[in-house]
């Protein structure tokens, strides 16, 4: 399990790296983290500055190993492919074409 209790996080690359390894994550619902971690699918998101919610989420994954495995597998199978270079390049190209009208 990877835990990232940030108050601000632009993207959360460490979370994507964890998901690529099939590791479930617990992270704060701030910045770009919800773009990487689908709450309840690839990990658990908690409010920032909430140690109680953070501890509960960590405890939940610690006790429920099946849930932890499902979250890690979902992250590896469904989240990581969205952020591979070829997928990102294709989306960026489409965005540039839309903006420029080409």
Buried (B, 14 or more C-beta within 10 A) or exposed (E): BBBBBBEEBEEBEBBBEBBBEBBBBBBBBBBBBBEBBBBEEBBBBBEBEBEEBBEEBBEEBEEEEEBBEBBBBBBBEEBBEEBEEEEEEEEEEEEEEEEEEE
